[in-house]
Structure formats: structure tokens, C-alpha cells
């Protein structure tokens, strides 16, 4: 059973999953790490990335030594990382907006409709993926027992959402849901053309 502090985290995950119409949600410290964990879970390669997106996405693929190329798609709301079932939905806020069969990565960064200042989440309809991602985000450990009492079987990462962030999310979620029809619609036009940047010229 979760302790009192972790109950905030479980409740926030459950409430966001319900809003999007997803069976499961795993909270993370940011959307970029949500995408990274999804890539580590699935082990895709030969991935395509929009030329207009957040710069952390291609950086993450480079960090993981993934083979990737640019994609000139004109996306709106969200986009797939090409040749995967991973969706970058950092700027997507829509009731029942979950796409079945995907790992849908959300952001609660300060510019987003639901703002916890920093934070992210992964939506999924696969229970095994949910269990693994939960451990992967939390240094390889389960949340239901002290880590020193566990026989940790998989490498994990320090990418979990703090209980304080989850509590802030719970406090702000009702207003974000109530004003869903006012959520800003983002698209590729909100981002610069990344291939022109010096860091991608080599």
C-alpha cells in the first residue's frame, strides 16, 4: 500500500488518466524524461523527429544513441515519434484524448494548461508497461516498500515526480478541467526550425 505522501502521486496519476480516458498513467519529473523512459522501454530505432519541436526531443535521441532523422510533418496538438508508438503530447490538453495502444507523454511545465511548474506523465493502456515504467521512473524500485527491502531487477532512473508537485497538480486540476475549452492549441508553428541550429550542423 502507498504511504500517505505517495497517495498524492497515485491520486494525481489516476485523475489525469481519467481525464484523458487512459487506463494507466505514470508521473515523471518532466515530459522529456517521460519520452526518454518510453524510448528505453520500447527500444525503437530509425526514428523520425519533426523539424519543429522542443529541442530536448532530438537531444534525447542522441543521448540514447538512437538512429534518427528529421521529419517535415506539420503537426497540430501532438505528434508521433516516427516509426514508434510514442506520442509527444506535451502541449495537448483534451478530454478523452488518449490514443489507444500508445505511450502518450504529457508536460505540466509552467506554460502548459495544467501547470505544476515542472512535471510530466506517460499514459498507457498496457499494464505491464505501466508497471515497468513506474519502476523505471523511480530508481528501479517499487513504491510499495522501502527500496532496501526489494530485490531490484531492472535499471531505473531518478525521474519521479515529487509528492509536492503531485499535490500542486491535484490542487490545479479542477480548474484546468473546467477551462479545457480555453486550452491553447499548439502546433509545429510554435517552434523554430531545428535543423538550422548550429548544434545540428555537424
N, C-alpha and C positions, 0 to 999 in steps of 0.2 A: 504493500500500500504506500502511496506517496505521503511524505511528511507534509506538515501544514504549509511550509513555504512552497514546495513543489506543486501544491494544489492550484496555486495561481497559474502556473505554467500549463498544467493539464487543462484547466478550465479555458484558458485563452486559446489553446490549440483546438479544443472541442468547439468553441463558439465560432472561431474563424472558419473551421471546416464546415460547420453547419451553414454559415452564410454563403459559402461558395458551392455548397452541395457536394462536398467531397467526404468520403468515408473517414479519412485519416489526415492528420496534419502533424508535422514535426517542426517545432520552433528552433530557430537558429539566431546567431548574433547579427547576421546581415544577409542580404539576398545573394551577394557574391559568394559567400560561403555555402549558401543553400545550393547554388549552381555547382560549386566545386564538389560538394558531397554527392550530388546527383550523378556527376560525371565519374566519381570514384566508385560509386555503387554499380553503375552500368557498364563501365569500361568501353564506351564507344570510341571510335577513331574516325578519321577522314570526315571531320565535322565542318559545316559551313556556318559562318557568322555574319550577320548583317553589317554592312559598311557603316550604318548609322545606328549606334547603340552605346551603352555605357562602356567606357574603356576597360573596366575591370573584367569584362567577359573575355575578350581575346587574351588579356594578360593571364587569366586563369587557365586557359587552354595551353598557353605557352609554359606556364608554371608546371602543368601536369605532363608536359612533353607530348601533347596530343598533336596529331596531324590535322591542320585546319586551313581553310581558305575563305576568302571573302565571298559574300552573297549580297547581291544588289536588290534584295527584296524591299518593297515599300510597305512595311508592316504598320498595323494600327492596333493599339490595345495590348497586344502581346505577339510574340513570335517563337517559333521552334528553333532550337539549335539544329541546323540541318543534319539529316541522317540520324536523328535521335528521337526519343520520346520526351525530351526535356524542353520545357517551355519557360522562357524568361517572361514572367508576368509581373515584373517589378512595379509596373505603372498601371496595372489592370485591377479595377475595383468594380465587380459586378455580381449581384445576387445570382446564385446558381451558375456561376461562370466557370466552374471546374470542367476541364475536358477529360472525359474518361480515358483510362489507360496511360495517362501521362504523369510525369513528375513536374508539377507546376510550382515554380519558385516565385515567392512574393517578397515585397520590400515594405517595411514600415519606417523608412528613413524620413527625415523631417519634411521633405517636400511632398510626401505621399498623402493620399486621402485619409488613411488611418496612420497617424503619426505617433510613433513611440520614440522618436529621435533617432534610434538605431534599432535594427531588428529585421528578421526575415522569417520565412516559413516555407516548408515544402508540403504540397498537397499530393496525396496519392490514393489509389483505390486498391493497392496491393498490401496485404497485411504483413507479409514477410519484408517487403521494402520498408514499411513503416517501422518495424522492429529494428531492422539493421540501421536505418538512418538515425533513429533515436539514440542508439548506442554510439554510432559513428560521430554524432554531434557532441557527445558527452564523454570524450576521452576513452571511448570503448566500453564504458560501464553502463549498466542498467540504472534506472532511477530508483528502483525499489529496495536497494540495500547499500550499505557502505561499500565503497569500491574495494577496500582491503579484504572484504569477505567474499569477493567474487573471483572466479577464475576467468579473467578476461581473455577472450578468444580471437578478437579482431582489433587491428589498429584503429584507434579513434583520434579525434581532433578536438581541440578546445574551442568549439564553435557554438556552444549552447547559449540560449537566451537566459539572462538573469531573471530571477523572480520579480525584481523591481520593475524591469521592462515589461514583463508579462502583466503585472498589476496595472501599470500605466495603460497598456493595451486594453485591458478589461474596462478600465475607467472611461476610455475614449471610444470604445467600440459602439456603444448605443448611438451616440451622436453620428458616428461615421455611417452606420447603417441607415439611420433616419434621413441622412442627406445624400444617400447613394446616387440619386438622380442629378446631383450637383457635382459629382466627381469629374475631375478634369479628364478629357480624352487625350491621351498621349499617342504619338506616332514617331516614325523614323525622322520626321522633320524637326523634332525637338532635340536632335543630336547632331554633332558635327560629322563630317566625312572622315572617318578614322584613317583610311589608307594614306591620306595626305600628311599625317603627323610623322615627325622625324623618327620616332621610336619604331615605326613600322617600315622604314625605308630600306633597312639592311636586307 
